[in-house]
Amino acid sequence: MNPAAIRLLIVDRDAKYREWLRLHLGILYPQVSVDTLDPTQDGALEGRPCDVLVLVADFGPGGQEEAPEGLKQARALCCGETPPVLVVLAEGGDELTAVQALRAGAIDYLPKRLLTPALLQVSLDLAFQALKRTAIPEPAVTEAEPDKPSPSSPTPVSTAHPTISGYQIIRRLSESDKAIVYLAESREFDTDVALKVSKVPCEDRAKQALEREYQAILAVHDPAVVRIFDHGIEDGYEYLAMEFFPRGDLKARMQVGVTESEALRFLEKIAGALAVVHRAGLLHRDLKPPNVMLRENDNIVLIDFGLARQLDVSHHSTYTGVLRGSPYYMSPEQALGEKLDPRSDLYSLGVIFHEMLTGRKPFVGNTAMEVLQQHVNATPPRLPPAVSGYAPLLARLLAKQREGRFRSADELISACLALRSGTRRRTQSAA
C-alpha cells in the first residue's frame, strides 16, 4: 500500500498528548496522513475511516468483572468487515489486559508510561507491514508498462532528465521528497542555473510548494538571498530556475573543517541574511547547512524558501501548520507546533554555530521524535575547552524559552562584533 494513501488516526481524550503524537508521527512518517479524534464526542468515530488507529485509553487493572473502557473500545474498533490496524497505548492495565487487547485484534499493546520513541516507531512499522499484507495487490508490471516507483517513493519525473524549454540539463545536483535540482544551462540568460523540477504533476501539492517558494524569494531583493531567474510549468511539471553556486553549501564546507574565526564570521553573515529576510516580513523556518550556499568571495546566500511563511509584524508570530523541516535544527517551539517568530530562526542558527564549533550537532537520536524531545527538554552539551569562550553566546542562541534568546538578528550581529573586538584586544595585549 502506498504510504501516501495511508490514513492514520490518533484517538485520545487528552488534547495535548493527542497533538504531540500527531506532530511527531507526522515527522516520522511524512507521507502518511495523520489525524486526531477526541473519543468523548458522541458519534465521533462515525464517518472517520482510517487504516491505522492509535488508541490511547484507560485499561485499568486487570481481573475485574467489568472490562476496562479501553478494552471495550479496542474490541469495538476491531469489529466489522474492514477494521483498522490497531495499536494500543494503554494507561494502567497489566499483562492480562495486554493479552485481552491482542486477542481482541490489536496488532500491538504498549504501556503509555513505558513508551519511548523507538518503541512507538517499531510498533507503527509493524502496523504498516500488517496493512501492506492485507492490502489488495497492485497489478503486475508488464513489459509494456514503465517501471513503477517503490511505495515509499514519490512519483518521479522520469528516469531520464526532463525537458524544459530554454534549458539544457547538464547533471543532477540533489533530490528531495518533492523535487529534483539539476545543473542546467539557460539559453535566455546565458548562464548556468540550478533548475528545481517538481517530482509530481501540478495538480498535486508540489505546485503550491514551488509557488510559495517563488513568491517568498521575489519578496526579498538582496545578494544574501538566492536570485530567481524563471518560474513556469512544462509538460505538467513545475520548475524554478535559480542561481547556481559552484562552491557548494555550508554543509560541504563544514565537512572539510571550519576554524573558530570562520565559524564566528559565518554566524555573523548568516545573521545578516536572516535580518534581511525578517525585514522583508518572512520567516525561513528551514535553516540548516545545506540551505546556506557559498559565493566565490565566501559570502553566504540563503536558499530553499519552500517552508518560508509571512511574518505578522504586529504580533511577531506565524503558525507552523504541518510540522516540516529538519528535526536537527528545529526550535523547541517549532517541535511543539507553537507560534514562531524571528527568534525561532535564530535558534536554528545556534544549532549550526554549535556544529561549526564542535563538528557535531548538539542533539541526536535514533528517531526524529527523540531529537525533537531533546530540543524541548535536554540541556545542550558543553563546548570543548578550546572554544568554551563562545558558551555565553551559544547559550543565548539555544535558550529553550525564546525570551532568553537574542531579540533579533541585528542584536546577534552586535554581539558578534563585540566578541570579535574583545578577542582582537586580548590578542593584541598578549602580543
Secondary structure, DSSP 8 states (H G I E B T S, - for coil): --GGG-EEEEE-S-HHHHHHHHHHHHHH-TTSEEEEE-TTSTTTTTT---SEEEEEEEEE-SS-SS--HHHHHHHHHT-SSS--EEEEEEEE--HHHHHHHHHHT-SEEEEGGG--HHHHHHHHHHHHHHHHHHS-------TTS-----TTS---S-SS----TTEEEEEEEEE-SSEEEEEEEETTTTEEEEEEEESS-TTSTHHHHHHHHHHHHHT--STTB--EEEEEEETTEEEEEEE--TT-BHHHHHHH---HHHHHHHHHHHHHHHHHHHHTTEE-----GGGEEE-TTS-EEE---TT-EE-BTTTTBB---S--S-GGG--HHHHTT--B-HHHHHHHHHHHHHHHHHSS-S---SSHHHHHHHHHH-------GGGGGGHHHHHHHT-SSGGGS-SSHHHHHHHHHHHHHHHHHHHHHH-
